[in-house]
Structures are given as C-alpha cells and as structure tokens.
C-alpha cells in the first residue's frame, strides 16, 4: 500500500498539472505578444539611431575639392580618349557634349559618373564636318565649357 505521503505528493502533482492545463491561454498569448511588440519597438529605436548616426557621418565627410582635369589622348588615326574630372554640379555633361558637337566630334562611347565628383571618359571620333582635330583645342574647349558652368553656378548662388 502506498503511504499517506506518497498519495499526497501524487495528488499535488495532479493538481499542478490541472492548474497548468486550465490556465487561460489568452494571458500567455498577450504576454508573448507584448514581448514581441516591445522587441519590435526596441529594434525600431536602434534602427533610427543608426540612421541618425549615418546621416551625421555623411554630413561630416568632406569631399576634397578637385581641380579641373581634362586629358586628351590619341588612340588611333581619327579617335581620341577624353578624360574629365571636376566637382559635380550643373549641366556639365550637356555643355561638354555641346562642345564636342561644335567641334564636329562624334562620341563613339562614353562613361560618366557623378557619385562624389563628376568624371567622364569618352572615346570620340573626328566627324566629316570637323573644325579641329588638335588635342590642345579639344582640351581648351572642354575646360572652357566646365569653367562657364561653374561660374554660372556661383553667380546663381550669390544672387
């Protein structure tokens, strides 16, 4: 026969089992939902903090001023490679392409980037209605187009 103590512990175990089975599940769910929402809120706050820190870093980064650089190299007979690097802003690409058109030069291939500064690498060919095929003339015309755009931007900022 089982002792009185063994019967009591067995009945206590059954009672505890019944209590855990009969606890309302909505309480458990609401606690877990609150914990999940709290976790989401903490993640959102961390994300906002990281975004603010990133924006502050971007504001503090100083991109050095580039001096205007134009290089013209002759590839083959009637083709040149023009490399341009300067500070970004304005319609520099448009003005450079207009200069090429005025000089009678055809753009065969071009690669342009405006990430931190304006840079362009173009392969140009001399057209039939050419006005010049001298590297010095091309360099001077491109530099003049860039200067005009930058001086125009500075005048707009002043007024």
N, C-alpha and C positions, 0 to 999 in steps of 0.2 A: 504494500500500500504506500501511497505517496504521503509524504509528511505534510503537515499543515503549511510549512514554509514553502515547499515546492509548489503546492496548489496556489498559494498567494502570489508567488512570482509569475506563475503561468497566467493567472488571471490578470495581473498587472500588464504583462506583455500583450495579451489580447486587447485589453482596454486601450493601451497606447496605439496599437495597430488600428483599432476602430477610430480613435481620435484623428490619426493622420489621414485615414480614408475619408472621414466625414468633414475635414476642414474645408471651408469654401475655397474652390479653385480660383474664384474671381479675385480674392485677396492676393494670392500668389501671382496671378497674371498682372494685376495692377501694379504690384511691386516691381515685377520684371519689366513692365512697360515703362514705368517711371525711371528705372535704372537705365534702360535703353535710351530714353529721351534725354536724360542727363548726360549720358555718354556722347550722344549726337551734339548736344549743346557745347560740351567741352571741346569736341573736335572742331566745331564751327568757330569757336573763340580762338583756338590755336591757328586755324587757317587764316582768319582775319589778321591775327598778329603777324603771321608770316608774310601776308600780302603787304601790310604796312611797312614791315622791315625791308621787303624787296623794293617797294616804291622809294623809301628813304635812301637805299643804296643806289638806285638809279639816279636819283636827284644829285647825289654826292659824287657820282662818277663824272669826271671832267674829261671830255674828249679833246685831245690837243688840237689846236688849230693847224690845219695843213696849209702849207704854201701851195700855190697852184703849180701843178706839174703836168707838162704836156711833152710826150716823147713821140717822135715820128721815126719809124724805121722802114726802110725799103725792103720788101720781101723779094719780089721778082719784078721783072720788066716794068709793069704798069700798076703794081699793087703796093700799098703801104699798110703798116700796122700803126694805129694811133692809140696811144695810152694816155688817158686823162685822169688826174686825181686832184680833188679840191674839196672844200667844205660843201656840205649839201645845203640845198635850199633853192627855191626859184625854179624856173624852167630851163635849166642848163642843157638838158638833153635836146630840147627843141631848138635852142639857139645854136648848139653845135651842129645839129643836123641841117639847119638852115645855112650855116656857113659852108658845109660840105656841098650843099646844093648850089650855092652861089659860085663856088669854085669849080663846079662841073665835076664833082667827085661822086661816085656811086658807092653806097655802103653795101658790101658783099655779106658781111657777117658782123654782128655786134653783141657785146655782153656788157650789161650795165648793172651796177649795184648802188643802192642808196641806204645801206644799213647804218653806218656811223658817219660815213662821208660819201661823197659822190665819186664813183670810179667807173670808167668806161674803157673798154678795149674794143676797137673796131678795125676790121680789115676793109680798106677802101680801094676802089679801083678808079683809074682815071677814065672819065667818060669821053665821048667824042667831041662834045662842046666844051672842052676843058679850057679854063682860063690859066691854070698853073699846075705844074706837077713838081714844084720845088718843095722840099721838105721844110725849109725855113718859112716859106709863105704859108704853108698849112699850119705850122706851129704858131706863127704870129696871129693868124686869123682865129684859131681856136682860143688862144689866150685872150684876144680882144673880146670875143663873144662871152667868155666867162667873166671877164672884168666888167663888161657892161651889165651883166645880170647882177653881179654882186653890188655894184654901185647903185643900181636901181633899187635893190632890196634895202640898202642902207638909207637911201632917200625916203623910202616909204616908212621906215622905222622912225626916222627923225621927224617927219611931218605928222 
